[in-house]
Amino acid sequence: MKNAKRSPARDLFFCDNTQTIIKKMKKIISIQGVRGAFHQEAAVGYFGGNIDIHECITFQQLIDSVENGDSHFGVMAVENSLVGCILPNYTLIRESKLQVVGEIYLRIVQNLIASIGESVDTIVEVRSHPMALAQCDLFFKNHPEIRLIESEDTALSAKQIAELKLKGVATVASQKAAHEYGLDVIASSIESNKENYTRFLILEKKSIAKIPSGSNKASITFTAKHQPGSLLQILKPFAENGINMTMLQSLPIVGKKWEYIFHADLAFMSAIDFYQALEYARQYTSTLKILGVYRSHEMVEQPEMQDSLVHYC
């Protein structure tokens, strides 16, 4: 480690009180989904309630909206504590012109919601996102008579039930979605495991993004050289500098048979130690990219959302 390159302090730019500032300023936040989506709850949990929400049907649209300047930030789910990583989203972030500037962990409470007057006994079909259905597998095992239909979004399914006045049809979604669309919660907290958290990343255009003060976490992506021990050599300097690798995920590289790219999250106490370890590891990589350096976030319960403050573009 003696020969590792030490990054000069002037190369590290930190913006004081970033999260405090953005909470005081009204921002447009892009989310995947419609009103009542868990992405909206994550946005409120991170930025506060005085925001404008820009709804995007797909994650690619979310990326595009921030890149094009239609919104200031994007909030994107990347991982769930029960079902694992959302692998395509890591690829979208890596290939985008955005930078990770924050994160939030949101406790996910799933509810069975339907039109007013319905009950669990009257439901014959449930439409919801496949991840939401998977998180409630024990509930549905006790109700084999209910047909499960995968849809693109939890809150969008709630919206469709309300607009089409569907009978005998329910969705798995948040209480906020039920409130937004005038539906009824007919079974609450049906998730199989109450320790159900989703991690969301906060994204901003690289050209204007700044590293928040107090940053103690980084997301990187890299490919290892095709030589024995290269992955070990990449990971070694982080361990030697007391840097905790909180996540390591491999993804196949499209068009390259049996070749993989790695995504890693690293928690550190000293930014200097992090950059020093990174420069040492770089010599054993074919490619290496920092997706963002930011402040780690505690796990939170679902926030209260004030309808008078949250607006929609």
Backbone bond lengths (Angstrom), bond angles and torsions (degrees), N, CA, C in turn:
res aa  C-N    CA-C-N  psi(-1)  N-CA   C-N-CA  omega(-1)  CA-C   N-CA-C  phi
1 M - - - 1.466 - - 1.529 112.84 -
2 K 1.341 117.90 -11.52 1.463 120.61 -176.76 1.525 111.62 -63.88
3 N 1.353 116.40 -30.26 1.453 119.62 -176.51 1.519 113.08 -91.15
4 A 1.325 115.65 3.45 1.472 118.76 -179.11 1.516 110.28 -66.10
5 K 1.323 114.67 141.64 1.461 120.34 -179.38 1.519 110.34 -74.03
6 R 1.302 117.07 129.29 1.463 122.09 179.86 1.528 109.22 -95.43
7 S 1.310 116.55 118.83 1.459 120.66 -178.84 1.517 109.86 -69.43
8 P 1.328 119.67 130.58 1.462 121.77 178.64 1.515 110.37 -66.15
9 A 1.313 115.66 148.51 1.463 120.95 -177.54 1.519 111.57 -59.47
10 R 1.345 117.35 -30.03 1.459 119.19 -178.24 1.525 111.88 -69.13
11 D 1.333 117.73 -14.56 1.455 120.34 177.82 1.522 111.91 -81.83
12 L 1.338 117.17 -10.28 1.463 121.44 -178.84 1.526 108.00 -104.44
13 F 1.345 116.44 111.61 1.462 119.89 -178.76 1.513 109.11 -110.83
14 F 1.299 117.05 120.56 1.454 122.01 -179.24 1.519 109.66 -117.59
15 C 1.316 116.34 135.64 1.460 122.12 179.25 1.526 108.93 -98.36
16 D 1.317 117.94 119.79 1.457 121.91 -176.85 1.521 111.59 -66.64
17 N 1.343 114.35 136.27 1.471 121.73 171.89 1.529 113.51 53.02
18 T 1.350 116.66 41.22 1.467 120.72 -176.22 1.519 111.68 -57.39
19 Q 1.334 116.83 -49.00 1.466 118.39 -174.61 1.530 110.65 -69.23
20 T 1.329 117.41 -33.24 1.465 119.58 176.91 1.522 110.78 -64.10
21 I 1.319 116.74 -40.87 1.462 121.22 -178.72 1.522 111.02 -66.24
22 I 1.347 117.23 -46.85 1.462 118.69 -175.41 1.512 111.30 -69.65
23 K 1.344 118.22 -23.48 1.458 119.57 176.92 1.523 111.33 -72.04
24 K 1.351 117.35 -26.16 1.459 120.72 -179.35 1.526 111.38 -85.00
25 M 1.325 117.30 -20.45 1.456 121.56 -178.08 1.522 109.52 -101.22
26 K 1.335 115.93 137.09 1.452 119.37 178.81 1.513 109.28 -75.35
27 K 1.313 115.95 123.61 1.450 121.51 -175.90 1.526 110.52 -120.71
28 I 1.328 115.47 154.98 1.458 121.96 171.90 1.524 107.20 -95.83
29 I 1.326 115.62 123.83 1.458 121.44 -175.18 1.525 109.37 -117.47
30 S 1.321 117.28 123.81 1.463 121.47 175.96 1.520 110.34 -85.40
31 I 1.323 115.45 134.00 1.460 121.70 176.39 1.511 109.08 -129.29
32 Q 1.322 115.97 156.67 1.459 120.15 170.40 1.522 106.97 -88.42
33 G 1.330 116.11 122.34 1.452 119.72 -179.50 1.515 111.59 117.03
34 V 1.331 114.48 -174.17 1.466 121.29 -178.04 1.522 108.99 -117.18
35 R 1.320 116.60 -174.74 1.461 121.59 179.70 1.526 110.66 -50.35
36 G 1.324 115.71 135.11 1.454 120.48 179.23 1.512 114.37 91.58
37 A 1.340 117.28 -2.01 1.467 120.44 179.44 1.528 110.43 -72.48
38 F 1.329 115.78 154.75 1.466 119.90 177.00 1.525 110.79 -63.21
39 H 1.337 117.21 -28.21 1.464 119.50 175.27 1.529 110.86 -60.38
40 Q 1.305 117.24 -36.10 1.466 120.29 177.93 1.529 109.84 -65.81
41 E 1.323 117.13 -41.99 1.461 120.20 179.33 1.523 110.72 -63.76
42 A 1.335 116.40 -38.59 1.459 119.61 177.33 1.524 110.84 -64.78
43 A 1.335 116.74 -40.37 1.465 120.89 178.78 1.523 111.24 -61.90
44 V 1.331 116.58 -43.35 1.465 120.84 178.54 1.527 110.32 -66.74
45 G 1.337 116.64 -39.53 1.462 120.00 179.35 1.512 112.70 -62.50
46 Y 1.320 117.03 -32.94 1.465 120.50 -177.50 1.529 112.38 -89.32
47 F 1.330 117.01 -46.33 1.462 120.67 -172.71 1.521 113.82 -97.21
48 G 1.332 117.62 -14.21 1.455 119.92 -172.40 1.521 110.19 92.64
49 G 1.330 116.50 174.67 1.453 120.52 -170.87 1.506 116.23 -81.98
50 N 1.331 118.36 -17.66 1.469 120.45 -174.45 1.526 110.43 -87.72
51 I 1.343 115.93 71.63 1.464 121.57 -176.76 1.522 109.99 -136.87
52 D 1.323 115.01 161.00 1.460 122.15 169.21 1.525 107.65 -102.60
53 I 1.329 116.52 134.88 1.459 121.71 -179.27 1.523 109.69 -102.91
54 H 1.326 115.67 127.06 1.466 122.12 175.32 1.525 107.27 -104.85
55 E 1.326 116.66 111.55 1.467 121.99 -175.36 1.531 111.06 -80.36
56 C 1.324 116.15 133.64 1.468 122.60 177.01 1.531 108.61 -128.12
57 I 1.312 116.49 135.14 1.461 119.65 -178.42 1.524 111.51 -74.07
58 T 1.340 117.21 -38.41 1.461 121.27 -178.02 1.530 110.70 -119.29
59 F 1.325 115.14 164.12 1.463 120.05 177.15 1.533 110.59 -68.92
60 Q 1.329 117.42 -32.82 1.460 119.65 176.89 1.521 110.61 -64.09
61 Q 1.334 117.18 -39.34 1.460 120.02 176.40 1.520 111.09 -63.75
62 L 1.321 117.01 -35.31 1.462 121.14 176.97 1.526 110.25 -61.59
63 I 1.334 116.38 -48.08 1.463 121.31 178.06 1.525 110.22 -58.45
64 D 1.336 116.09 -48.26 1.466 120.92 -177.08 1.527 111.58 -61.44
65 S 1.329 116.79 -39.34 1.462 120.15 -176.33 1.528 111.72 -64.74
66 V 1.332 117.13 -36.51 1.465 119.93 178.33 1.525 110.19 -75.41
67 E 1.334 116.40 -41.71 1.466 119.76 178.69 1.526 111.76 -61.82
68 N 1.335 116.64 -37.04 1.462 121.02 -177.01 1.521 113.48 -83.46
69 G 1.328 116.59 -4.79 1.460 119.89 178.79 1.516 114.29 84.15
70 D 1.342 117.75 12.42 1.463 120.32 176.32 1.527 111.38 -71.58
71 S 1.329 116.60 -20.54 1.462 121.46 177.39 1.519 108.82 -144.30
72 H 1.333 115.72 163.17 1.460 120.48 -179.46 1.528 112.57 -83.67
73 F 1.332 115.55 -37.79 1.461 121.29 -177.30 1.523 109.51 -138.87
74 G 1.320 115.13 159.62 1.454 121.60 171.00 1.512 109.51 -121.80
75 V 1.327 116.34 147.97 1.463 122.19 176.23 1.523 107.11 -119.20
76 M 1.334 116.69 118.56 1.464 120.66 -173.23 1.525 111.64 -130.09
77 A 1.322 116.69 127.21 1.461 121.81 175.43 1.523 109.65 -71.68
78 V 1.329 116.37 136.29 1.467 119.96 179.52 1.525 113.16 -128.89
79 E 1.334 117.42 -14.12 1.459 118.28 -173.26 1.520 110.47 -161.54
80 N 1.336 116.12 141.83 1.458 121.80 174.03 1.518 108.87 -124.61
81 S 1.333 116.22 140.78 1.460 120.82 -174.42 1.527 113.03 -67.09
82 L 1.332 117.76 -17.64 1.473 120.70 -178.07 1.519 113.06 -100.57
83 V 1.316 117.06 -38.24 1.469 119.45 -173.14 1.525 113.39 -114.08
84 G 1.333 118.07 0.12 1.450 120.78 172.53 1.515 115.36 92.45
85 C 1.343 115.25 -160.07 1.469 122.11 -172.68 1.528 111.51 -79.22
86 I 1.322 115.07 149.30 1.459 122.23 171.13 1.524 105.57 -94.44
87 L 1.322 116.42 85.81 1.461 121.99 -167.80 1.531 114.29 -57.73
88 P 1.341 119.83 -42.74 1.474 118.03 -179.08 1.523 113.84 -59.02
89 N 1.335 117.05 -28.23 1.461 119.01 -177.99 1.519 112.14 -70.75
90 Y 1.335 117.03 -31.00 1.456 119.06 175.89 1.530 110.42 -64.76
91 T 1.337 116.12 -37.92 1.463 120.05 177.58 1.523 110.75 -65.70
92 L 1.331 117.00 -42.25 1.463 120.70 179.01 1.531 111.30 -59.65
93 I 1.326 116.29 -43.76 1.470 120.18 -179.61 1.520 110.31 -66.06
94 R 1.335 115.98 -44.24 1.466 120.36 -177.85 1.528 111.91 -61.22
95 E 1.322 116.59 -37.71 1.460 120.62 -176.15 1.530 113.27 -90.36
96 S 1.327 117.00 0.91 1.458 120.99 -176.76 1.526 111.78 -90.76
97 K 1.330 114.46 178.27 1.466 121.54 173.77 1.528 110.30 -102.65
98 L 1.336 115.30 27.73 1.457 120.84 -177.92 1.520 110.94 -108.84
99 Q 1.319 114.47 162.50 1.459 121.82 -179.98 1.523 108.90 -128.08
100 V 1.327 116.45 142.19 1.464 121.29 175.83 1.522 108.15 -77.25
101 V 1.345 116.62 122.80 1.460 120.70 -178.74 1.533 112.17 -119.72
102 G 1.322 116.55 0.42 1.458 119.33 179.44 1.514 111.18 -178.16
103 E 1.327 115.42 176.71 1.455 122.03 178.14 1.520 109.05 -152.11
104 I 1.327 115.06 160.56 1.458 120.62 172.80 1.518 108.20 -150.81
105 Y 1.324 115.83 139.43 1.460 122.76 175.65 1.524 107.71 -105.72
106 L 1.317 115.69 122.38 1.460 120.74 -177.02 1.524 109.99 -114.86
107 R 1.343 116.32 129.15 1.462 119.61 174.34 1.520 108.55 -71.67
108 I 1.327 115.83 128.47 1.462 121.88 -176.19 1.528 109.52 -99.45
109 V 1.325 115.69 118.63 1.461 122.16 175.14 1.530 106.82 -111.26
110 Q 1.323 115.46 116.21 1.460 120.57 -177.76 1.525 110.55 -97.45
111 N 1.315 115.15 138.37 1.464 121.42 -179.41 1.523 109.95 -131.03
112 L 1.316 115.79 148.93 1.456 121.02 173.73 1.524 106.97 -90.67
113 I 1.335 116.84 117.55 1.460 119.89 -176.39 1.525 109.93 -125.24
114 A 1.319 115.63 145.58 1.461 122.29 -176.56 1.518 108.89 -154.45
115 S 1.331 116.10 179.39 1.463 120.89 178.50 1.515 110.68 -61.98
116 I 1.321 115.86 150.64 1.465 121.11 179.50 1.525 109.28 -59.67
117 G 1.328 116.06 134.34 1.459 121.92 -178.19 1.513 113.26 102.18
118 E 1.337 116.24 -15.54 1.469 119.61 177.93 1.524 110.06 -80.96
119 S 1.337 115.48 161.63 1.461 122.72 173.38 1.520 107.44 -140.86
120 V 1.316 115.96 170.97 1.469 119.09 179.00 1.519 110.32 -57.26
121 D 1.323 117.70 -36.18 1.468 121.61 -177.77 1.523 112.99 -67.63
122 T 1.345 118.23 -22.97 1.465 120.36 -177.92 1.529 112.80 -94.43
123 I 1.324 117.06 -4.37 1.463 120.91 -176.30 1.533 110.37 -86.19
124 V 1.316 115.71 128.40 1.467 121.12 178.07 1.526 111.35 -112.79
125 E 1.339 117.16 -15.10 1.462 120.38 -176.14 1.525 110.03 -147.45
126 V 1.317 115.84 137.93 1.472 121.90 175.84 1.523 108.14 -123.54
127 R 1.329 115.70 125.40 1.461 122.25 178.00 1.523 108.90 -112.15
128 S 1.309 116.72 124.96 1.464 119.34 177.31 1.521 109.81 -166.05
129 H 1.321 114.57 172.63 1.458 121.17 178.33 1.537 108.94 -61.40
130 P 1.341 118.03 141.07 1.464 120.25 -177.82 1.527 114.29 -56.87
131 M 1.349 117.42 -32.91 1.456 119.53 178.45 1.524 110.96 -68.07
132 A 1.329 116.79 -39.31 1.465 120.97 178.31 1.524 110.36 -64.75
133 L 1.325 117.25 -41.81 1.464 121.05 178.55 1.530 110.58 -63.86
134 A 1.334 115.96 -41.47 1.465 120.14 -179.73 1.526 111.59 -64.18
135 Q 1.323 116.60 -33.67 1.462 120.60 -178.89 1.527 112.23 -72.43
136 C 1.330 117.06 -11.84 1.469 121.61 -177.65 1.528 111.16 -118.66
137 D 1.327 116.81 28.76 1.462 120.38 -172.87 1.527 113.22 -61.11
138 L 1.318 118.86 -36.56 1.465 120.53 -178.80 1.526 111.36 -66.80
139 F 1.324 116.61 -38.18 1.465 120.07 178.04 1.521 110.14 -61.53
140 F 1.321 116.94 -45.29 1.466 120.02 -176.52 1.525 112.41 -75.64
141 K 1.319 117.75 -22.78 1.467 119.60 173.21 1.519 110.56 -64.39
142 N 1.322 116.68 -29.97 1.460 121.08 177.38 1.526 112.66 -83.44
143 H 1.333 115.41 -3.55 1.474 120.33 178.58 1.528 109.03 -134.27
144 P 1.344 116.93 65.87 1.472 120.57 -176.50 1.525 113.41 -65.39
145 E 1.328 116.77 -15.48 1.466 120.14 179.96 1.531 112.45 -73.91
146 I 1.320 116.90 -14.43 1.463 120.80 -178.37 1.529 109.59 -87.71
147 R 1.313 115.81 127.50 1.463 122.16 178.18 1.525 108.91 -85.56
148 L 1.334 116.94 131.25 1.467 122.21 -178.07 1.521 109.98 -101.50
149 I 1.314 116.27 126.65 1.462 123.12 179.94 1.524 108.97 -120.74
150 E 1.325 117.13 124.05 1.458 120.66 178.60 1.523 110.76 -76.43
151 S 1.330 115.62 137.11 1.464 121.52 177.75 1.526 108.52 -130.01
152 E 1.331 116.08 175.92 1.462 118.99 -174.60 1.517 114.31 -84.01
153 D 1.346 117.56 -16.19 1.459 118.21 -175.36 1.530 110.13 -162.03
154 T 1.330 116.72 142.46 1.463 121.17 -179.03 1.516 111.86 -67.17
155 A 1.331 116.04 -52.20 1.466 119.85 -177.18 1.528 111.55 -68.68
156 L 1.328 117.53 -33.82 1.461 120.28 177.93 1.523 110.46 -63.88
157 S 1.330 116.64 -37.66 1.469 119.95 176.30 1.523 110.67 -63.22
158 A 1.338 116.47 -39.45 1.473 120.19 176.94 1.525 110.34 -63.15
159 K 1.307 116.32 -42.69 1.464 121.23 179.62 1.529 110.87 -60.81
160 Q 1.338 116.59 -42.49 1.467 120.66 -179.00 1.527 111.66 -67.31
161 I 1.328 116.67 -38.80 1.469 119.94 177.70 1.522 110.12 -60.57
162 A 1.337 115.60 -41.67 1.468 120.03 -179.44 1.525 111.72 -69.66
163 E 1.324 116.79 -47.43 1.463 120.38 -175.64 1.529 112.36 -67.27
164 L 1.342 115.97 -37.26 1.467 120.26 -177.74 1.526 112.72 -91.82
165 K 1.362 114.90 -3.38 1.468 120.98 -179.63 1.529 111.33 52.27
166 L 1.327 114.89 49.04 1.464 121.01 -176.70 1.524 111.06 -72.56
167 K 1.300 116.33 136.85 1.456 122.80 177.74 1.536 109.24 -108.49
168 G 1.310 115.29 143.24 1.455 120.18 179.62 1.513 113.67 74.69
169 V 1.337 115.92 7.94 1.465 121.39 -178.08 1.527 108.86 -120.23
170 A 1.311 115.80 135.84 1.464 121.28 178.62 1.524 109.09 -131.05
171 T 1.316 115.35 172.73 1.452 120.80 173.74 1.518 108.96 -137.52
172 V 1.308 115.75 162.18 1.459 122.16 172.89 1.523 106.78 -101.77
173 A 1.318 116.68 118.31 1.462 120.61 -175.69 1.525 109.72 -161.00
174 S 1.323 115.44 -172.95 1.469 121.20 -177.88 1.520 111.42 -84.93
175 Q 1.321 116.40 162.16 1.462 120.71 173.36 1.523 110.51 -61.42
176 K 1.320 116.24 -33.06 1.462 120.37 178.16 1.523 110.57 -59.97
177 A 1.343 117.26 -40.36 1.464 120.77 179.07 1.524 110.65 -63.85
178 A 1.331 116.68 -40.10 1.470 120.14 177.54 1.522 110.17 -61.39
179 H 1.320 116.44 -43.77 1.467 121.34 179.86 1.527 111.44 -64.55
180 E 1.333 116.47 -43.19 1.466 121.47 -177.23 1.526 112.12 -60.39
181 Y 1.352 116.82 -37.32 1.458 120.28 -171.27 1.529 113.63 -112.18
182 G 1.325 116.91 14.05 1.451 120.21 175.24 1.513 114.02 66.56
183 L 1.324 116.50 34.59 1.460 121.76 179.44 1.527 110.40 -103.17
184 D 1.328 115.32 174.79 1.458 121.43 -175.89 1.520 109.81 -115.31
185 V 1.329 117.01 139.06 1.464 121.31 172.35 1.523 107.48 -83.19
186 I 1.336 116.77 110.69 1.469 120.10 -176.72 1.525 112.04 -98.34
187 A 1.317 117.10 -11.79 1.469 122.13 172.62 1.522 106.64 -156.15
188 S 1.316 117.04 119.64 1.465 120.86 -174.35 1.523 111.90 -100.67
189 S 1.310 114.86 151.66 1.463 123.54 175.27 1.528 111.64 49.23
190 I 1.332 116.22 60.04 1.469 120.65 -175.71 1.524 112.39 -95.04
191 E 1.331 117.82 4.93 1.462 119.20 178.09 1.526 110.13 -63.06
192 S 1.322 116.46 143.43 1.469 121.84 -174.77 1.521 112.01 -67.11
193 N 1.304 117.23 -35.19 1.457 122.17 -177.77 1.522 108.45 -124.59
194 K 1.311 116.34 124.20 1.473 119.80 -177.29 1.524 111.98 -73.57
195 E 1.325 117.38 -17.13 1.472 120.46 174.64 1.530 108.09 -86.60
196 N 1.306 114.84 61.25 1.458 122.81 -174.65 1.522 108.87 -110.25
197 Y 1.314 116.18 104.32 1.461 121.29 -177.10 1.527 110.26 -124.77
198 T 1.314 115.65 142.23 1.460 121.24 173.24 1.527 108.76 -115.92
199 R 1.306 114.44 136.59 1.462 120.94 178.62 1.529 108.92 -97.94
200 F 1.322 115.07 129.59 1.458 122.16 178.69 1.525 108.62 -117.34
201 L 1.324 116.55 139.43 1.454 121.33 174.56 1.525 110.02 -101.50
202 I 1.323 115.87 144.79 1.456 123.14 177.52 1.528 107.57 -99.36
203 L 1.330 116.73 124.15 1.457 122.21 -172.76 1.525 111.10 -117.03
204 E 1.326 115.37 142.23 1.462 121.66 178.15 1.523 108.50 -142.51
205 K 1.329 117.49 156.79 1.459 121.33 178.69 1.530 110.41 -60.67
206 K 1.325 115.80 133.65 1.458 120.23 -179.30 1.519 112.36 -58.42
207 S 1.316 116.02 -34.78 1.457 119.94 -174.56 1.525 113.21 -65.38
208 I 1.340 117.42 -20.63 1.470 120.34 -179.30 1.529 112.71 -122.27
209 A 1.340 117.16 -9.45 1.468 120.49 -176.66 1.521 111.07 -68.90
210 K 1.321 115.45 143.01 1.463 122.05 176.07 1.521 108.98 -127.95
211 I 1.312 115.98 151.92 1.459 120.57 -179.41 1.523 108.90 -76.75
212 P 1.348 118.29 122.19 1.467 120.71 -179.13 1.531 111.73 -63.46
213 S 1.314 116.50 147.13 1.456 120.11 174.70 1.528 108.77 -65.99
214 G 1.305 116.32 148.75 1.461 120.49 -178.54 1.505 113.24 77.04
215 S 1.330 117.69 14.01 1.466 120.28 -179.76 1.524 110.38 -61.76
216 N 1.325 115.71 136.24 1.460 120.76 -178.77 1.524 112.32 -141.98
217 K 1.342 115.81 20.26 1.455 119.92 -179.35 1.522 109.26 -149.95
218 A 1.329 115.80 149.40 1.457 120.36 178.90 1.517 110.03 -141.71
219 S 1.320 115.77 149.23 1.459 122.44 172.60 1.522 107.33 -115.43
220 I 1.322 115.84 128.54 1.462 120.49 -179.81 1.520 109.57 -131.30
221 T 1.320 115.73 162.09 1.456 121.99 173.62 1.521 107.79 -134.75
222 F 1.333 116.87 143.03 1.465 119.54 -177.56 1.525 111.03 -157.05
223 T 1.328 115.10 158.90 1.455 122.00 168.49 1.521 107.66 -117.80
224 A 1.327 116.00 141.32 1.460 120.78 -178.37 1.527 110.56 -91.17
225 K 1.320 115.69 146.48 1.460 120.39 175.14 1.525 109.51 -64.49
226 H 1.326 116.39 148.15 1.461 120.96 -178.45 1.526 109.90 -83.08
227 Q 1.323 114.49 74.60 1.455 120.92 176.47 1.515 108.40 -149.49
228 P 1.345 117.42 149.49 1.464 120.73 -176.37 1.523 112.28 -55.68
229 G 1.321 115.77 132.57 1.459 121.18 174.30 1.513 115.62 80.63
230 S 1.333 118.68 4.66 1.465 119.88 -175.75 1.528 111.93 -64.25
231 L 1.343 117.42 -41.79 1.463 119.31 179.49 1.527 110.64 -63.87
232 L 1.324 117.04 -40.77 1.464 121.29 177.55 1.524 110.56 -60.67
233 Q 1.330 116.48 -42.55 1.466 120.20 -179.71 1.530 111.91 -66.76
234 I 1.333 116.87 -31.15 1.462 120.50 178.03 1.524 110.51 -69.06
235 L 1.326 116.21 -40.95 1.460 120.72 -175.88 1.528 112.67 -79.34
236 K 1.305 117.18 -28.94 1.462 122.72 -173.51 1.529 114.86 -55.85
237 P 1.342 120.10 -48.30 1.470 118.96 -176.96 1.523 113.77 -63.98
238 F 1.329 117.15 -27.83 1.463 119.00 177.69 1.527 110.36 -67.77
239 A 1.317 117.02 -43.08 1.459 120.90 177.28 1.525 111.08 -63.38
240 E 1.322 116.52 -41.57 1.462 120.66 -178.35 1.524 112.55 -67.02
241 N 1.323 116.98 -23.25 1.471 121.07 179.60 1.531 112.18 -100.28
242 G 1.332 116.98 13.58 1.457 120.68 176.74 1.514 113.79 70.02
243 I 1.342 116.12 27.24 1.461 121.27 -179.27 1.523 108.72 -98.52
244 N 1.327 116.64 125.45 1.460 122.22 -175.03 1.524 110.38 -91.07
245 M 1.324 116.65 121.91 1.456 120.72 175.70 1.523 107.71 -85.70
246 T 1.331 116.53 104.15 1.464 121.27 -173.95 1.527 112.70 -84.92
247 M 1.345 116.29 -16.62 1.460 119.84 177.57 1.517 109.30 -155.73
248 L 1.342 115.95 136.40 1.467 121.87 172.83 1.516 107.33 -138.14
249 Q 1.318 116.29 119.99 1.455 121.58 -174.66 1.525 109.23 -133.82
250 S 1.332 116.36 132.39 1.458 119.82 176.71 1.521 110.29 -103.50
251 L 1.326 116.05 143.52 1.453 122.96 177.92 1.524 108.72 -131.27
252 P 1.325 117.39 139.13 1.478 118.94 176.55 1.519 110.84 -66.81
253 I 1.325 116.22 143.97 1.457 121.63 177.10 1.525 108.30 -88.00
254 V 1.312 116.24 120.24 1.466 121.43 -177.45 1.532 109.85 -61.01
255 G 1.339 115.12 128.70 1.455 120.46 177.95 1.512 114.61 88.11
256 K 1.345 117.02 -3.69 1.469 120.90 178.57 1.518 108.40 -125.06
257 K 1.311 115.31 104.94 1.448 121.41 -173.97 1.531 112.02 -62.40
258 W 1.331 116.22 125.81 1.462 125.61 176.25 1.523 113.22 59.62
259 E 1.329 116.25 29.15 1.455 120.24 172.76 1.525 108.28 -113.10
260 Y 1.325 115.95 143.44 1.466 120.71 -172.14 1.520 111.63 -130.72
261 I 1.333 113.73 151.78 1.461 121.06 172.42 1.519 107.48 -115.81
262 F 1.316 116.73 143.48 1.457 121.81 -176.19 1.534 110.10 -107.46
263 H 1.330 114.46 139.39 1.466 121.48 170.61 1.526 107.57 -114.34
264 A 1.318 116.91 134.22 1.461 120.82 -177.85 1.519 110.59 -137.89
265 D 1.329 115.06 145.06 1.461 122.26 171.08 1.515 107.81 -111.79
266 L 1.322 116.30 135.61 1.456 121.93 -174.71 1.524 109.76 -129.02
267 A 1.336 115.81 127.43 1.462 121.24 178.02 1.528 108.47 -105.74
268 F 1.338 116.38 132.36 1.458 119.93 -174.81 1.522 110.77 -140.85
269 M 1.318 114.96 159.94 1.461 121.65 175.88 1.519 111.19 -96.16
270 S 1.329 116.20 -31.94 1.459 121.43 -176.50 1.528 109.72 -122.90
271 A 1.327 117.16 123.74 1.462 121.14 177.58 1.521 110.98 -63.71
272 I 1.328 116.95 -36.17 1.461 120.85 179.01 1.524 109.86 -61.49
273 D 1.342 117.39 -44.26 1.462 120.88 178.50 1.529 110.92 -62.69
274 F 1.323 116.25 -38.73 1.462 119.87 -179.71 1.522 110.41 -63.25
275 Y 1.327 117.67 -50.11 1.459 120.47 -177.44 1.533 111.54 -67.32
276 Q 1.311 116.64 -33.00 1.456 119.91 177.64 1.523 110.46 -66.02
277 A 1.331 116.86 -45.54 1.469 120.93 177.81 1.521 110.75 -63.98
278 L 1.326 116.56 -37.66 1.461 120.97 -179.40 1.526 111.07 -63.25
279 E 1.331 116.46 -43.24 1.459 119.81 -179.30 1.534 110.88 -66.59
280 Y 1.306 117.07 -35.66 1.465 120.26 177.75 1.527 109.97 -67.50
281 A 1.340 117.22 -41.59 1.468 121.40 -179.17 1.520 111.96 -69.18
282 R 1.328 116.67 -28.13 1.462 121.20 -174.35 1.532 112.85 -56.60
283 Q 1.331 117.22 -34.01 1.462 120.08 -175.76 1.526 112.69 -67.02
284 Y 1.332 117.80 -15.79 1.461 121.28 179.27 1.533 111.93 -102.15
285 T 1.325 116.53 6.00 1.466 120.69 -179.98 1.531 110.51 -107.03
286 S 1.341 114.85 154.32 1.464 120.04 170.95 1.522 109.68 -87.55
287 T 1.325 115.82 -38.13 1.455 121.80 174.71 1.524 108.25 -139.67
288 L 1.314 117.00 148.77 1.456 121.68 177.57 1.528 108.16 -150.97
289 K 1.324 115.89 131.71 1.456 120.71 -177.58 1.519 109.80 -140.86
290 I 1.316 116.60 134.44 1.467 121.24 174.35 1.527 107.98 -89.13
291 L 1.323 116.33 118.72 1.464 120.31 178.51 1.523 111.59 -81.57
292 G 1.346 116.45 -24.47 1.451 119.62 178.55 1.504 111.93 170.05
293 V 1.326 115.81 150.94 1.460 124.05 173.09 1.519 106.00 -122.44
294 Y 1.327 117.53 126.73 1.458 120.21 -168.98 1.524 110.64 -156.04
295 R 1.305 116.00 179.99 1.458 122.34 -179.44 1.528 109.47 -94.26
296 S 1.313 117.10 130.59 1.460 120.58 178.81 1.520 109.90 -66.64
297 H 1.329 116.48 155.62 1.456 121.79 -174.26 1.519 109.97 -125.51
298 E 1.323 115.15 144.71 1.457 120.60 177.20 1.526 110.40 -77.34
299 M 1.328 115.86 158.24 1.454 120.39 174.92 1.522 109.47 -74.17
300 V 1.335 116.56 137.55 1.465 120.46 -175.92 1.521 110.36 -129.01
301 E 1.329 114.56 156.60 1.455 120.62 172.97 1.522 108.28 -77.65
302 Q 1.313 117.51 169.87 1.454 120.00 178.03 1.530 109.30 -63.81
303 P 1.340 117.11 128.43 1.470 120.40 -176.68 1.515 112.41 -77.30
304 E 1.342 115.12 155.52 1.458 119.67 171.26 1.524 107.85 -75.20
305 M 1.338 117.09 131.68 1.457 121.23 -178.75 1.509 110.49 -112.15
306 Q 1.325 115.74 122.18 1.452 120.85 -179.36 1.528 109.67 -88.77
307 D 1.334 115.27 114.95 1.456 120.24 -176.32 1.523 112.20 -59.07
308 S 1.330 117.15 -30.84 1.460 120.46 -176.74 1.520 112.02 -71.15
309 L 1.326 117.81 -18.33 1.454 120.91 -177.12 1.521 112.90 -103.32
310 V 1.340 117.79 -31.34 1.456 121.04 -179.07 1.524 108.86 -85.83
311 H 1.327 116.34 119.90 1.458 121.08 -179.38 1.522 109.37 -116.58
312 Y 1.325 116.35 164.96 1.456 122.00 -176.07 1.511 110.25 -124.11
313 C 1.325 115.39 134.80 1.472 120.59 -177.49 1.529 110.30 -78.66
